[in-house]
Amino acid sequence: MTKRDLAIRISSKMGLTQRQVMDVLQAALDLITGELAAGRGVEFRNFGVFEVKRRQPRIGRNPKAPKNTVVIPERLVVKFKPGKVMKSKVTGTGRKSAKARR
């Protein structure tokens, strides 16, 4: 699913124009990106957490010349950890959302 596909579905469900939905989606993505760029995590309850992790430097090898080693420098990466509700829906373990349990 692309951002456009998401905008089309939300637009038809919420009665908003696709342009309005695209603007909201882009604003949300810009805010999330800004938080991650500043080194802060972003949490969506029951969905998951985006966080910035530091990958330690390590030694790598060229498969075509395994005797030659290369130092792969330390770097920052974005990680996503799914929330319990999302994880159970994807894996089919049957856990219902908080809304459905009420």
Biopython code that builds the backbone (N, CA, C, O; Angstrom):
import numpy as np
from Bio.PDB.StructureBuilder import StructureBuilder

atoms = [
    (1, "MET", "N", (0.851, -1.169, 0.000)),
    (1, "MET", "CA", (0.000, 0.000, 0.000)),
    (1, "MET", "C", (0.897, 1.234, 0.000)),
    (1, "MET", "O", (1.866, 1.323, 0.755)),
    (2, "THR", "N", (0.557, 2.155, -0.845)),
    (2, "THR", "CA", (1.308, 3.404, -0.928)),
    (2, "THR", "C", (0.589, 4.499, -0.139)),
    (2, "THR", "O", (-0.534, 4.318, 0.333)),
    (3, "LYS", "N", (1.265, 5.628, -0.013)),
    (3, "LYS", "CA", (0.651, 6.772, 0.675)),
    (3, "LYS", "C", (-0.614, 7.202, -0.071)),
    (3, "LYS", "O", (-1.608, 7.580, 0.550)),
    (4, "ARG", "N", (-0.573, 7.144, -1.366)),
    (4, "ARG", "CA", (-1.744, 7.517, -2.168)),
    (4, "ARG", "C", (-2.896, 6.547, -1.931)),
    (4, "ARG", "O", (-4.040, 6.974, -1.776)),
    (5, "ASP", "N", (-2.606, 5.246, -1.900)),
    (5, "ASP", "CA", (-3.646, 4.250, -1.618)),
    (5, "ASP", "C", (-4.281, 4.506, -0.255)),
    (5, "ASP", "O", (-5.500, 4.433, -0.100)),
    (6, "LEU", "N", (-3.451, 4.802, 0.710)),
    (6, "LEU", "CA", (-3.934, 5.093, 2.059)),
    (6, "LEU", "C", (-4.832, 6.328, 2.047)),
    (6, "LEU", "O", (-5.887, 6.341, 2.682)),
    (7, "ALA", "N", (-4.413, 7.355, 1.329)),
    (7, "ALA", "CA", (-5.206, 8.587, 1.242)),
    (7, "ALA", "C", (-6.560, 8.330, 0.589)),
    (7, "ALA", "O", (-7.573, 8.877, 1.026)),
    (8, "ILE", "N", (-6.585, 7.512, -0.442)),
    (8, "ILE", "CA", (-7.843, 7.193, -1.127)),
    (8, "ILE", "C", (-8.796, 6.477, -0.174)),
    (8, "ILE", "O", (-9.977, 6.815, -0.103)),
    (9, "ARG", "N", (-8.286, 5.491, 0.555)),
    (9, "ARG", "CA", (-9.139, 4.739, 1.485)),
    (9, "ARG", "C", (-9.652, 5.619, 2.621)),
    (9, "ARG", "O", (-10.831, 5.566, 2.971)),
    (10, "ILE", "N", (-8.769, 6.422, 3.191)),
    (10, "ILE", "CA", (-9.188, 7.309, 4.287)),
    (10, "ILE", "C", (-10.183, 8.337, 3.764)),
    (10, "ILE", "O", (-11.166, 8.649, 4.436)),
    (11, "SER", "N", (-9.935, 8.856, 2.588)),
    (11, "SER", "CA", (-10.820, 9.852, 1.987)),
    (11, "SER", "C", (-12.238, 9.313, 1.840)),
    (11, "SER", "O", (-13.203, 9.987, 2.200)),
    (12, "SER", "N", (-12.362, 8.110, 1.315)),
    (12, "SER", "CA", (-13.699, 7.543, 1.118)),
    (12, "SER", "C", (-14.363, 7.185, 2.448)),
    (12, "SER", "O", (-15.585, 7.260, 2.572)),
    (13, "LYS", "N", (-13.575, 6.802, 3.426)),
    (13, "LYS", "CA", (-14.124, 6.423, 4.733)),
    (13, "LYS", "C", (-14.541, 7.645, 5.556)),
    (13, "LYS", "O", (-15.548, 7.600, 6.263)),
    (14, "MET", "N", (-13.775, 8.731, 5.470)),
    (14, "MET", "CA", (-13.997, 9.900, 6.320)),
    (14, "MET", "C", (-14.763, 11.038, 5.634)),
    (14, "MET", "O", (-15.150, 12.004, 6.291)),
    (15, "GLY", "N", (-14.979, 10.930, 4.337)),
    (15, "GLY", "CA", (-15.698, 11.982, 3.629)),
    (15, "GLY", "C", (-14.882, 13.246, 3.413)),
    (15, "GLY", "O", (-15.441, 14.336, 3.289)),
    (16, "LEU", "N", (-13.574, 13.106, 3.368)),
    (16, "LEU", "CA", (-12.681, 14.236, 3.100)),
    (16, "LEU", "C", (-12.148, 14.105, 1.684)),
    (16, "LEU", "O", (-12.208, 13.031, 1.085)),
    (17, "THR", "N", (-11.629, 15.196, 1.154)),
    (17, "THR", "CA", (-11.019, 15.110, -0.173)),
    (17, "THR", "C", (-9.669, 14.409, -0.056)),
    (17, "THR", "O", (-9.044, 14.400, 1.005)),
    (18, "GLN", "N", (-9.239, 13.831, -1.157)),
    (18, "GLN", "CA", (-7.929, 13.169, -1.160)),
    (18, "GLN", "C", (-6.820, 14.175, -0.870)),
    (18, "GLN", "O", (-5.835, 13.837, -0.214)),
    (19, "ARG", "N", (-6.970, 15.401, -1.351)),
    (19, "ARG", "CA", (-5.969, 16.444, -1.111)),
    (19, "ARG", "C", (-5.849, 16.739, 0.378)),
    (19, "ARG", "O", (-4.741, 16.871, 0.898)),
    (20, "GLN", "N", (-6.995, 16.845, 1.077)),
    (20, "GLN", "CA", (-6.980, 17.100, 2.520)),
    (20, "GLN", "C", (-6.279, 15.963, 3.258)),
    (20, "GLN", "O", (-5.452, 16.192, 4.141)),
    (21, "VAL", "N", (-6.621, 14.740, 2.880)),
    (21, "VAL", "CA", (-6.019, 13.574, 3.539)),
    (21, "VAL", "C", (-4.523, 13.520, 3.255)),
    (21, "VAL", "O", (-3.731, 13.241, 4.156)),
    (22, "MET", "N", (-4.129, 13.784, 2.008)),
    (22, "MET", "CA", (-2.697, 13.782, 1.670)),
    (22, "MET", "C", (-1.946, 14.837, 2.469)),
    (22, "MET", "O", (-0.828, 14.592, 2.921)),
    (23, "ASP", "N", (-2.548, 16.010, 2.646)),
    (23, "ASP", "CA", (-1.914, 17.073, 3.430)),
    (23, "ASP", "C", (-1.730, 16.647, 4.883)),
    (23, "ASP", "O", (-0.681, 16.896, 5.477)),
    (24, "VAL", "N", (-2.747, 16.005, 5.456)),
    (24, "VAL", "CA", (-2.659, 15.533, 6.845)),
    (24, "VAL", "C", (-1.615, 14.427, 6.962)),
    (24, "VAL", "O", (-0.801, 14.436, 7.886)),
    (25, "LEU", "N", (-1.634, 13.476, 6.032)),
    (25, "LEU", "CA", (-0.638, 12.399, 6.055)),
    (25, "LEU", "C", (0.777, 12.956, 5.953)),
    (25, "LEU", "O", (1.667, 12.540, 6.695)),
    (26, "GLN", "N", (0.985, 13.900, 5.030)),
    (26, "GLN", "CA", (2.326, 14.471, 4.859)),
    (26, "GLN", "C", (2.765, 15.225, 6.108)),
    (26, "GLN", "O", (3.925, 15.142, 6.510)),
    (27, "ALA", "N", (1.839, 15.962, 6.722)),
    (27, "ALA", "CA", (2.171, 16.689, 7.956)),
    (27, "ALA", "C", (2.542, 15.707, 9.063)),
    (27, "ALA", "O", (3.491, 15.944, 9.810)),
    (28, "ALA", "N", (1.796, 14.602, 9.172)),
    (28, "ALA", "CA", (2.094, 13.591, 10.193)),
    (28, "ALA", "C", (3.459, 12.957, 9.938)),
    (28, "ALA", "O", (4.249, 12.785, 10.866)),
    (29, "LEU", "N", (3.736, 12.610, 8.687)),
    (29, "LEU", "CA", (5.029, 12.008, 8.354)),
    (29, "LEU", "C", (6.180, 12.978, 8.602)),
    (29, "LEU", "O", (7.247, 12.572, 9.063)),
    (30, "ASP", "N", (5.967, 14.249, 8.300)),
    (30, "ASP", "CA", (6.998, 15.263, 8.554)),
    (30, "ASP", "C", (7.289, 15.377, 10.050)),
    (30, "ASP", "O", (8.447, 15.482, 10.454)),
    (31, "LEU", "N", (6.237, 15.357, 10.870)),
    (31, "LEU", "CA", (6.425, 15.437, 12.326)),
    (31, "LEU", "C", (7.150, 14.204, 12.860)),
    (31, "LEU", "O", (8.052, 14.321, 13.689)),
    (32, "ILE", "N", (6.757, 13.026, 12.386)),
    (32, "ILE", "CA", (7.411, 11.781, 12.818)),
    (32, "ILE", "C", (8.883, 11.808, 12.424)),
    (32, "ILE", "O", (9.752, 11.476, 13.231)),
    (33, "THR", "N", (9.161, 12.203, 11.186)),
    (33, "THR", "CA", (10.543, 12.281, 10.705)),
    (33, "THR", "C", (11.360, 13.264, 11.535)),
    (33, "THR", "O", (12.514, 12.992, 11.866)),
    (34, "GLY", "N", (10.769, 14.396, 11.868)),
    (34, "GLY", "CA", (11.455, 15.398, 12.684)),
    (34, "GLY", "C", (11.800, 14.876, 14.069)),
    (34, "GLY", "O", (12.897, 15.119, 14.573)),
    (35, "GLU", "N", (10.873, 14.166, 14.679)),
    (35, "GLU", "CA", (11.131, 13.590, 16.004)),
    (35, "GLU", "C", (12.253, 12.564, 15.935)),
    (35, "GLU", "O", (13.141, 12.557, 16.788)),
    (36, "LEU", "N", (12.219, 11.704, 14.932)),
    (36, "LEU", "CA", (13.265, 10.688, 14.787)),
    (36, "LEU", "C", (14.612, 11.332, 14.478)),
    (36, "LEU", "O", (15.637, 10.896, 15.001)),
    (37, "ALA", "N", (14.623, 12.358, 13.641)),
    (37, "ALA", "CA", (15.871, 13.062, 13.310)),
    (37, "ALA", "C", (16.470, 13.722, 14.545)),
    (37, "ALA", "O", (17.687, 13.883, 14.639)),
    (38, "ALA", "N", (15.615, 14.105, 15.495)),
    (38, "ALA", "CA", (16.084, 14.720, 16.741)),
    (38, "ALA", "C", (16.473, 13.662, 17.777)),
    (38, "ALA", "O", (16.856, 13.996, 18.898)),
    (39, "GLY", "N", (16.372, 12.377, 17.394)),
    (39, "GLY", "CA", (16.781, 11.304, 18.299)),
    (39, "GLY", "C", (15.702, 10.862, 19.271)),
    (39, "GLY", "O", (15.980, 10.119, 20.213)),
    (40, "ARG", "N", (14.474, 11.313, 19.051)),
    (40, "ARG", "CA", (13.374, 10.930, 19.937)),
    (40, "ARG", "C", (12.516, 9.863, 19.266)),
    (40, "ARG", "O", (12.380, 9.835, 18.043)),
    (41, "GLY", "N", (11.943, 8.992, 20.080)),
    (41, "GLY", "CA", (11.065, 7.950, 19.565)),
    (41, "GLY", "C", (9.652, 8.469, 19.370)),
    (41, "GLY", "O", (9.279, 9.522, 19.888)),
    (42, "VAL", "N", (8.876, 7.708, 18.612)),
    (42, "VAL", "CA", (7.475, 8.040, 18.364)),
    (42, "VAL", "C", (6.656, 6.795, 18.677)),
    (42, "VAL", "O", (6.907, 5.726, 18.121)),
    (43, "GLU", "N", (5.677, 6.935, 19.566)),
    (43, "GLU", "CA", (4.878, 5.790, 20.001)),
    (43, "GLU", "C", (3.416, 5.975, 19.618)),
    (43, "GLU", "O", (2.819, 7.025, 19.858)),
    (44, "PHE", "N", (2.856, 4.931, 19.017)),
    (44, "PHE", "CA", (1.427, 4.870, 18.729)),
    (44, "PHE", "C", (0.882, 3.682, 19.510)),
    (44, "PHE", "O", (1.182, 2.533, 19.183)),
    (45, "ARG", "N", (0.087, 3.949, 20.534)),
    (45, "ARG", "CA", (-0.464, 2.881, 21.374)),
    (45, "ARG", "C", (-1.160, 1.827, 20.518)),
    (45, "ARG", "O", (-1.884, 2.148, 19.575)),
    (46, "ASN", "N", (-0.931, 0.587, 20.861)),
    (46, "ASN", "CA", (-1.502, -0.589, 20.199)),
    (46, "ASN", "C", (-1.035, -0.768, 18.752)),
    (46, "ASN", "O", (-1.428, -1.734, 18.096)),
    (47, "PHE", "N", (-0.220, 0.131, 18.255)),
    (47, "PHE", "CA", (0.309, -0.001, 16.898)),
    (47, "PHE", "C", (1.789, -0.342, 16.947)),
    (47, "PHE", "O", (2.209, -1.371, 16.417)),
    (48, "GLY", "N", (2.591, 0.525, 17.586)),
    (48, "GLY", "CA", (4.013, 0.250, 17.688)),
    (48, "GLY", "C", (4.824, 1.490, 18.002)),
    (48, "GLY", "O", (4.288, 2.583, 18.185)),
    (49, "VAL", "N", (6.134, 1.289, 18.058)),
    (49, "VAL", "CA", (7.062, 2.353, 18.430)),
    (49, "VAL", "C", (8.166, 2.444, 17.378)),
    (49, "VAL", "O", (8.777, 1.441, 17.009)),
    (50, "PHE", "N", (8.408, 3.661, 16.906)),
    (50, "PHE", "CA", (9.553, 3.948, 16.049)),
    (50, "PHE", "C", (10.620, 4.549, 16.948)),
    (50, "PHE", "O", (10.335, 5.457, 17.730)),
    (51, "GLU", "N", (11.850, 4.049, 16.844)),
    (51, "GLU", "CA", (12.925, 4.623, 17.643)),
    (51, "GLU", "C", (14.231, 4.601, 16.867)),
    (51, "GLU", "O", (14.416, 3.814, 15.940)),
    (52, "VAL", "N", (15.125, 5.486, 17.272)),
    (52, "VAL", "CA", (16.440, 5.581, 16.645)),
    (52, "VAL", "C", (17.418, 4.781, 17.495)),
    (52, "VAL", "O", (17.525, 4.989, 18.703)),
    (53, "LYS", "N", (18.129, 3.864, 16.845)),
    (53, "LYS", "CA", (19.124, 3.041, 17.536)),
    (53, "LYS", "C", (20.488, 3.286, 16.898)),
    (53, "LYS", "O", (20.591, 3.631, 15.721)),
    (54, "ARG", "N", (21.511, 3.102, 17.688)),
    (54, "ARG", "CA", (22.884, 3.259, 17.206)),
    (54, "ARG", "C", (23.450, 1.870, 16.900)),
    (54, "ARG", "O", (23.484, 1.003, 17.773)),
    (55, "ARG", "N", (23.892, 1.665, 15.663)),
    (55, "ARG", "CA", (24.543, 0.403, 15.297)),
    (55, "ARG", "C", (26.036, 0.566, 15.539)),
    (55, "ARG", "O", (26.656, 1.516, 15.062)),
    (56, "GLN", "N", (26.584, -0.345, 16.263)),
    (56, "GLN", "CA", (28.006, -0.313, 16.596)),
    (56, "GLN", "C", (28.856, -0.559, 15.343)),
    (56, "GLN", "O", (28.417, -1.241, 14.417)),
    (57, "PRO", "N", (30.062, -0.006, 15.317)),
    (57, "PRO", "CA", (30.946, -0.299, 14.179)),
    (57, "PRO", "C", (31.302, -1.785, 14.185)),
    (57, "PRO", "O", (31.339, -2.422, 15.238)),
    (58, "ARG", "N", (31.557, -2.317, 13.018)),
    (58, "ARG", "CA", (31.892, -3.738, 12.945)),
    (58, "ARG", "C", (32.821, -3.984, 11.757)),
    (58, "ARG", "O", (33.015, -3.122, 10.900)),
    (59, "ILE", "N", (33.373, -5.163, 11.739)),
    (59, "ILE", "CA", (34.269, -5.560, 10.656)),
    (59, "ILE", "C", (33.448, -6.314, 9.612)),
    (59, "ILE", "O", (32.717, -7.248, 9.941)),
    (60, "GLY", "N", (33.574, -5.905, 8.363)),
    (60, "GLY", "CA", (32.899, -6.587, 7.267)),
    (60, "GLY", "C", (33.917, -7.164, 6.308)),
    (60, "GLY", "O", (35.090, -6.791, 6.319)),
    (61, "ARG", "N", (33.452, -8.074, 5.484)),
    (61, "ARG", "CA", (34.333, -8.705, 4.499)),
    (61, "ARG", "C", (33.683, -8.651, 3.125)),
    (61, "ARG", "O", (32.463, -8.752, 2.992)),
    (62, "ASN", "N", (34.509, -8.492, 2.119)),
    (62, "ASN", "CA", (34.043, -8.552, 0.745)),
    (62, "ASN", "C", (33.944, -10.028, 0.372)),
    (62, "ASN", "O", (34.955, -10.728, 0.423)),
    (63, "PRO", "N", (32.761, -10.531, -0.002)),
    (63, "PRO", "CA", (32.626, -11.949, -0.338)),
    (63, "PRO", "C", (33.532, -12.382, -1.497)),
    (63, "PRO", "O", (33.915, -13.549, -1.580)),
    (64, "LYS", "N", (33.870, -11.455, -2.382)),
    (64, "LYS", "CA", (34.739, -11.800, -3.512)),
    (64, "LYS", "C", (36.211, -11.819, -3.112)),
    (64, "LYS", "O", (37.025, -12.452, -3.785)),
    (65, "ALA", "N", (36.555, -11.140, -2.036)),
    (65, "ALA", "CA", (37.934, -11.112, -1.536)),
    (65, "ALA", "C", (37.882, -11.221, -0.011)),
    (65, "ALA", "O", (38.133, -10.233, 0.678)),
    (66, "PRO", "N", (37.560, -12.404, 0.534)),
    (66, "PRO", "CA", (37.326, -12.553, 1.978)),
    (66, "PRO", "C", (38.519, -12.198, 2.869)),
    (66, "PRO", "O", (38.341, -11.974, 4.067)),
    (67, "LYS", "N", (39.718, -12.145, 2.314)),
    (67, "LYS", "CA", (40.873, -11.789, 3.143)),
    (67, "LYS", "C", (40.905, -10.298, 3.441)),
    (67, "LYS", "O", (41.516, -9.867, 4.418)),
    (68, "ASN", "N", (40.249, -9.515, 2.602)),
    (68, "ASN", "CA", (40.213, -8.065, 2.810)),
    (68, "ASN", "C", (39.075, -7.712, 3.759)),
    (68, "ASN", "O", (37.909, -7.997, 3.490)),
    (69, "THR", "N", (39.436, -7.092, 4.868)),
    (69, "THR", "CA", (38.400, -6.656, 5.808)),
    (69, "THR", "C", (38.184, -5.158, 5.669)),
    (69, "THR", "O", (39.067, -4.409, 5.252)),
    (70, "VAL", "N", (36.999, -4.762, 6.027)),
    (70, "VAL", "CA", (36.617, -3.359, 5.925)),
    (70, "VAL", "C", (35.914, -2.989, 7.217)),
    (70, "VAL", "O", (35.112, -3.769, 7.732)),
    (71, "VAL", "N", (36.202, -1.817, 7.744)),
    (71, "VAL", "CA", (35.515, -1.365, 8.952)),
    (71, "VAL", "C", (34.229, -0.668, 8.523)),
    (71, "VAL", "O", (34.252, 0.315, 7.783)),
    (72, "ILE", "N", (33.107, -1.201, 9.005)),
    (72, "ILE", "CA", (31.810, -0.576, 8.743)),
    (72, "ILE", "C", (31.563, 0.367, 9.908)),
    (72, "ILE", "O", (31.462, -0.081, 11.050)),
    (73, "PRO", "N", (31.463, 1.665, 9.642)),
    (73, "PRO", "CA", (31.376, 2.634, 10.738)),
    (73, "PRO", "C", (30.047, 2.569, 11.493)),
    (73, "PRO", "O", (29.047, 2.036, 11.012)),
    (74, "GLU", "N", (30.088, 3.134, 12.688)),
    (74, "GLU", "CA", (28.884, 3.269, 13.500)),
    (74, "GLU", "C", (27.880, 4.138, 12.749)),
    (74, "GLU", "O", (28.261, 5.066, 12.036)),
    (75, "ARG", "N", (26.583, 3.827, 12.917)),
    (75, "ARG", "CA", (25.571, 4.661, 12.279)),
    (75, "ARG", "C", (24.253, 4.561, 13.028)),
    (75, "ARG", "O", (24.040, 3.649, 13.826)),
    (76, "LEU", "N", (23.387, 5.502, 12.759)),
    (76, "LEU", "CA", (22.058, 5.512, 13.360)),
    (76, "LEU", "C", (21.074, 4.859, 12.397)),
    (76, "LEU", "O", (21.136, 5.075, 11.187)),
    (77, "VAL", "N", (20.161, 4.053, 12.950)),
    (77, "VAL", "CA", (19.128, 3.407, 12.144)),
    (77, "VAL", "C", (17.780, 3.582, 12.831)),
    (77, "VAL", "O", (17.713, 3.738, 14.050)),
    (78, "VAL", "N", (16.725, 3.557, 12.057)),
    (78, "VAL", "CA", (15.375, 3.632, 12.610)),
    (78, "VAL", "C", (14.848, 2.212, 12.750)),
    (78, "VAL", "O", (14.900, 1.423, 11.807)),
    (79, "LYS", "N", (14.344, 1.896, 13.932)),
    (79, "LYS", "CA", (13.774, 0.577, 14.213)),
    (79, "LYS", "C", (12.294, 0.732, 14.505)),
    (79, "LYS", "O", (11.861, 1.761, 15.024)),
    (80, "PHE", "N", (11.523, -0.283, 14.172)),
    (80, "PHE", "CA", (10.098, -0.297, 14.493)),
    (80, "PHE", "C", (9.809, -1.541, 15.309)),
    (80, "PHE", "O", (10.177, -2.651, 14.927)),
    (81, "LYS", "N", (9.145, -1.342, 16.440)),
    (81, "LYS", "CA", (8.733, -2.464, 17.274)),
    (81, "LYS", "C", (7.209, -2.467, 17.296)),
    (81, "LYS", "O", (6.601, -1.531, 17.815)),
    (82, "PRO", "N", (6.581, -3.505, 16.741)),
    (82, "PRO", "CA", (5.117, -3.521, 16.701)),
    (82, "PRO", "C", (4.507, -3.649, 18.089)),
    (82, "PRO", "O", (5.071, -4.293, 18.974)),
    (83, "GLY", "N", (3.343, -3.024, 18.266)),
    (83, "GLY", "CA", (2.599, -3.132, 19.508)),
    (83, "GLY", "C", (1.913, -4.487, 19.594)),
    (83, "GLY", "O", (1.823, -5.208, 18.600)),
    (84, "LYS", "N", (1.427, -4.831, 20.782)),
    (84, "LYS", "CA", (0.813, -6.144, 20.999)),
    (84, "LYS", "C", (-0.410, -6.375, 20.124)),
    (84, "LYS", "O", (-0.560, -7.444, 19.532)),
    (85, "VAL", "N", (-1.282, -5.380, 20.040)),
    (85, "VAL", "CA", (-2.512, -5.551, 19.257)),
    (85, "VAL", "C", (-2.180, -5.746, 17.780)),
    (85, "VAL", "O", (-2.719, -6.645, 17.135)),
    (86, "MET", "N", (-1.296, -4.909, 17.246)),
    (86, "MET", "CA", (-0.926, -5.041, 15.837)),
    (86, "MET", "C", (-0.260, -6.390, 15.578)),
    (86, "MET", "O", (-0.574, -7.072, 14.603)),
    (87, "LYS", "N", (0.655, -6.761, 16.453)),
    (87, "LYS", "CA", (1.386, -8.011, 16.299)),
    (87, "LYS", "C", (0.427, -9.200, 16.278)),
    (87, "LYS", "O", (0.563, -10.102, 15.451)),
    (88, "SER", "N", (-0.544, -9.193, 17.193)),
    (88, "SER", "CA", (-1.478, -10.315, 17.255)),
    (88, "SER", "C", (-2.392, -10.357, 16.032)),
    (88, "SER", "O", (-2.749, -11.442, 15.573)),
    (89, "LYS", "N", (-2.774, -9.206, 15.501)),
    (89, "LYS", "CA", (-3.607, -9.191, 14.288)),
    (89, "LYS", "C", (-2.827, -9.712, 13.087)),
    (89, "LYS", "O", (-3.370, -10.446, 12.261)),
    (90, "VAL", "N", (-1.569, -9.338, 12.990)),
    (90, "VAL", "CA", (-0.746, -9.774, 11.862)),
    (90, "VAL", "C", (-0.451, -11.271, 11.954)),
    (90, "VAL", "O", (-0.499, -11.979, 10.949)),
    (91, "THR", "N", (-0.147, -11.749, 13.160)),
    (91, "THR", "CA", (0.193, -13.160, 13.334)),
    (91, "THR", "C", (-1.032, -14.048, 13.505)),
    (91, "THR", "O", (-0.931, -15.273, 13.451)),
    (92, "GLY", "N", (-2.206, -13.417, 13.714)),
    (92, "GLY", "CA", (-3.432, -14.195, 13.847)),
    (92, "GLY", "C", (-3.600, -14.893, 15.175)),
    (92, "GLY", "O", (-4.253, -15.934, 15.244)),
    (93, "THR", "N", (-3.024, -14.346, 16.236)),
    (93, "THR", "CA", (-3.142, -14.993, 17.546)),
    (93, "THR", "C", (-4.438, -14.653, 18.251)),
    (93, "THR", "O", (-4.717, -15.195, 19.321)),
    (94, "GLY", "N", (-5.241, -13.760, 17.671)),
    (94, "GLY", "CA", (-6.580, -13.526, 18.185)),
    (94, "GLY", "C", (-6.751, -12.489, 19.262)),
    (94, "GLY", "O", (-7.873, -12.308, 19.734)),
    (95, "ARG", "N", (-5.718, -11.797, 19.682)),
    (95, "ARG", "CA", (-5.892, -10.762, 20.699)),
    (95, "ARG", "C", (-6.688, -9.623, 20.084)),
    (95, "ARG", "O", (-6.369, -9.150, 18.993)),
    (96, "LYS", "N", (-7.721, -9.187, 20.783)),
    (96, "LYS", "CA", (-8.584, -8.127, 20.268)),
    (96, "LYS", "C", (-8.122, -6.777, 20.774)),
    (96, "LYS", "O", (-7.463, -6.672, 21.809)),
    (97, "SER", "N", (-8.476, -5.752, 20.031)),
    (97, "SER", "CA", (-8.117, -4.398, 20.441)),
    (97, "SER", "C", (-8.890, -4.013, 21.689)),
    (97, "SER", "O", (-9.898, -4.639, 22.017)),
    (98, "ALA", "N", (-8.423, -2.988, 22.386)),
    (98, "ALA", "CA", (-9.075, -2.518, 23.611)),
    (98, "ALA", "C", (-10.511, -2.106, 23.321)),
    (98, "ALA", "O", (-11.387, -2.303, 24.163)),
    (99, "LYS", "N", (-10.765, -1.546, 22.163)),
    (99, "LYS", "CA", (-12.108, -1.108, 21.784)),
    (99, "LYS", "C", (-13.042, -2.318, 21.637)),
    (99, "LYS", "O", (-14.199, -2.262, 22.054)),
    (100, "ALA", "N", (-12.550, -3.393, 21.055)),
    (100, "ALA", "CA", (-13.370, -4.579, 20.829)),
    (100, "ALA", "C", (-13.661, -5.338, 22.120)),
    (100, "ALA", "O", (-14.660, -6.053, 22.205)),
    (101, "ARG", "N", (-12.800, -5.190, 23.121)),
    (101, "ARG", "CA", (-12.997, -5.904, 24.387)),
    (101, "ARG", "C", (-14.061, -5.272, 25.256)),
    (101, "ARG", "O", (-14.561, -5.922, 26.174)),
    (102, "ARG", "N", (-14.426, -4.023, 25.000)),
    (102, "ARG", "CA", (-15.388, -3.315, 25.852)),
    (102, "ARG", "C", (-16.772, -3.826, 25.714)),
    (102, "ARG", "O", (-17.684, -3.324, 26.372)),
]
sb = StructureBuilder()
sb.init_structure("model")
sb.init_model(0)
sb.init_chain("A")
sb.init_seg("    ")
for serial, (resi, resn, name, xyz) in enumerate(atoms, 1):
    if name == "N":
        sb.init_residue(resn, " ", resi, " ")
    sb.init_atom(name, np.array(xyz, "f"), 0.0, 1.0, " ", f" {name:<3s}", serial, name[0])
structure = sb.get_structure()
